[in-house]
Amino acid sequence: MRDFVDGTAFNNEQGNRARKLFAAVVLAALDDAIADDKKYGNGPEQIARWARSRDGREVLSCAGIDPNERVVAGLMEFVGRGVRTSVALSREESERRNAAQQAEAA
């Protein structure tokens, strides 16, 4: 019984690692689309085309993201903002956005 539990925990950990790896691929695709948007002006269309492709849907699914049109629209909106993923995920950017929202509310 103990071996079964250890094996299940190991498999769960492996699954989590794989999910994180695929999430990193999604972030890289977003960064590429943002770079394309700045260079060619077609970033949102690039990410939409990728997310709707068979490979894109597979990567999104493996990352734990349901590949539906709502997700595609969100990815396009994110690319349209032009904020790199590393900046968007940073604490400073989060604090700046919260301060801006509080200033709007006041």
N, C-alpha and C positions, 0 to 999 in steps of 0.2 A: 504494500500500500504506500509506503514511504517513497519508493522509487517512482510510483505513478505521480505522486504529488510533486516530487522534484522535477520530473519530466514535464509535467504540465506548467510548472512555474518557469522552467527554462524555455519552453515553447512560447509562452506568453511574453517573456522578455525578448526573445528573438523577434516576435511579431511587432512589439513596440519599437525595436530598433529599425526594422524594415519600414515601418510607418514614418518614422522620423526621417529616414533617408529619402523616401518619396516626397515628404513635405519639403525637404531641402531642394529637390528637383523642381517643385512648384515655385518656390521662392526664386530659384535661378531663372525659370521661365518668365516670371514677372519682371525681374531685373533686365532680362534681354528685351522684353517688350517695351520697357521704359526707355532703354537705350535706343531702340528703334524709333520710338515716338519722338525723342529729342533729335535724332538724326534725320529720319525720313518723314515723320509725322503720321505714321500708321500703326502706332503701338497698340491701341485698343483693338483694332481689326486683327493684328497679329495674334494677340492673346486669345481672342475669340475663336479664330481659326484653329489655333493649337488646342484649346479646351474642347472644341467640338470634334476634333479628329479622334480616330480610334486610339492612337497612342496617348493623347492628352486625357481622354476619358479614363484610360487604364491607369495612368499615373495619378490622376485625381482620386480614383477609387482606392488605389493602394495607399494613398496618403490619408484615407479616411474622410474624404470630401465627396459628397454626392454630386456627380457631374450633371447637373441640370441647368436649365436656362437662367435661373436665378443666380446661380454661382457664376455663370459666364458673365452676366450683367455686372455682378460685383467685381469680378476680375477686371473687366473693361473700365469700370469706374475708378478702381485703384490705379490702373495704369494711366488713366486720363489725368489723375492728380499729379503724376510725375514725381512722387516721393519714393526714393529707393527703399527697398524692403529693410535694409539694415538700419536706415534712419527711422523708418516708420515703426520698427520694433524697439527702438531705443527708449530709454527712460526719459531723456530730455524732450524728445518729440511728444511723448505721451503727456508729460507735464505741461508742455506748451499748448497742446490741444485742449487739455482740461482747463487751463487758465483762459484760453480764448472762449471756450463755451461758457464759462462762468461770467466772463465780461459781457458776453452777448445776453445772457439771462438777466443781468443786473440792469 
